[in-house]
């Protein structure tokens, strides 16, 4: 990944216009005027038409999970995004994923970072609404070495 530091961590700093670049062009930035570390897993796609990349984001004293996705299945889906941290701490959110084949994001609430930041991981799971069907895609923040 270009612009990455050690361990696949991307450090984003404000540009001349004061905006922080997002991990994926055209999607919302992390926050105005603040630098952030974004650790993402690989971009994945399913045969059914779901594409996703899941990241752990750290900015100032906060950490959260974010998944970037595109749903080309033609059906509305649910995404369950889980942030796992040190000491068996987890934060989970379910996001509605529309059927319109447009890029989108889902984020967990921001939580105060505790312990080793490298110990945080995130997983997003995409399935049909209300659990009516199989898991279509699982995307994680684990960067391959």
C-alpha positions in Angstrom: 0.0 0.0 0.0 1.6 3.3 -1.0 2.0 5.9 1.7 2.0 3.2 4.4 4.3 3.1 7.3 5.4 0.0 9.3 2.8 -2.7 9.8 0.5 -1.4 7.0 -0.5 1.6 8.9 -1.4 4.6 6.7 -0.9 7.9 8.3 -3.0 10.7 6.9 -2.1 14.3 7.5 -4.1 17.4 6.6 -3.5 18.7 3.1 -3.2 22.3 2.1 -7.0 22.8 2.3 -7.1 21.4 5.9 -8.9 18.2 5.0 -7.6 14.8 5.9 -7.6 12.3 3.0 -9.9 9.3 3.4 -8.6 5.7 2.9 -10.7 5.5 -0.3 -11.0 8.5 -2.7 -14.3 10.2 -2.7 -15.4 9.0 0.7 -15.7 11.1 3.9 -12.4 12.2 5.5 -11.5 11.1 9.1 -11.8 14.6 10.6 -10.9 18.2 9.7 -7.4 19.3 10.6 -6.4 16.2 12.6 -4.0 13.5 11.6 -5.1 9.9 11.8 -3.7 6.4 11.4 -5.8 4.0 9.3 -5.0 0.3 9.2 -6.9 -1.6 6.6 -7.2 -5.1 5.4 -7.4 -6.1 1.7 -10.1 -5.0 -0.6 -12.4 -8.1 -1.1 -15.3 -9.0 -3.3 -17.9 -11.8 -3.3 -19.2 -13.6 -6.3 -22.7 -12.2 -5.4 -21.5 -8.6 -5.9 -20.5 -7.2 -2.5 -17.1 -5.4 -2.3 -15.6 -4.2 1.0 -12.5 -3.0 2.8 -12.5 -2.8 6.6 -10.2 -0.6 8.6 -9.3 0.4 12.2 -9.0 4.2 12.5 -7.2 6.1 15.3 -7.5 9.8 15.6 -6.3 11.7 18.7 -7.4 9.5 21.7 -10.2 7.7 19.8 -10.3 4.5 17.9 -13.1 3.1 15.8 -13.9 0.7 12.9 -14.9 1.7 9.4 -15.9 -0.4 6.4 -16.0 0.9 2.9 -18.4 -1.0 0.7 -20.3 -1.3 -2.6 -23.4 -3.5 -3.0 -24.1 -4.7 -6.5 -26.4 -7.5 -5.5 -29.6 -5.6 -6.3 -30.9 -6.3 -2.8 -30.7 -4.4 0.4 -28.3 -6.0 2.9 -27.2 -5.7 6.5 -23.6 -5.1 7.5 -22.5 -6.0 11.1 -19.3 -4.2 11.9 -17.4 -5.2 15.0 -14.3 -3.5 16.6 -12.3 -5.7 18.9 -9.8 -4.3 21.3 -7.5 -5.2 24.1 -9.1 -6.9 27.1 -11.9 -8.6 25.1 -13.5 -5.2 24.5 -15.9 -5.1 21.6 -18.1 -2.5 19.9 -20.7 -3.7 17.4 -23.1 -1.9 15.1 -25.5 -3.0 12.3 -25.7 -0.8 9.3 -28.3 -0.9 6.5 -26.7 -1.3 3.1 -28.8 0.0 0.2 -29.3 -1.8 -3.1 -28.3 1.1 -5.3 -24.8 0.0 -6.2 -23.2 3.2 -4.8 -20.1 3.3 -2.5 -20.9 3.7 1.2 -19.4 3.5 4.7 -20.4 2.1 8.0 -18.6 3.1 11.3 -18.8 2.0 14.9 -19.0 4.7 17.5 -15.7 6.2 18.5 -14.3 4.9 21.7 -11.3 6.0 23.8 -8.3 4.0 22.8 -6.9 1.8 25.5 -3.8 -0.3 25.5 -1.8 -1.3 22.4 -3.3 0.3 19.2 -2.0 -2.6 17.2 -4.2 -5.0 19.2 -7.4 -3.5 17.7 -9.0 -5.3 14.8 -12.3 -4.9 12.9 -14.5 -7.3 11.0 -17.5 -6.5 8.8 -20.0 -9.2 7.8 -22.5 -8.7 5.0 -25.7 -10.7 4.7 -29.3 -10.4 3.5 -31.6 -8.4 5.7 -32.8 -9.9 9.0 -30.5 -12.9 8.6 -32.5 -14.3 5.7 -29.8 -16.0 3.8 -26.1 -16.9 3.9 -23.2 -14.7 4.8 -22.1 -13.0 1.5 -18.8 -11.5 2.6 -16.6 -11.2 5.6 -14.0 -8.4 5.5 -11.3 -7.8 8.1 -8.7 -5.1 9.1 -6.0 -7.7 9.3 -3.3 -6.6 6.9 -1.3 -9.4 5.2 2.3 -9.3 6.1 
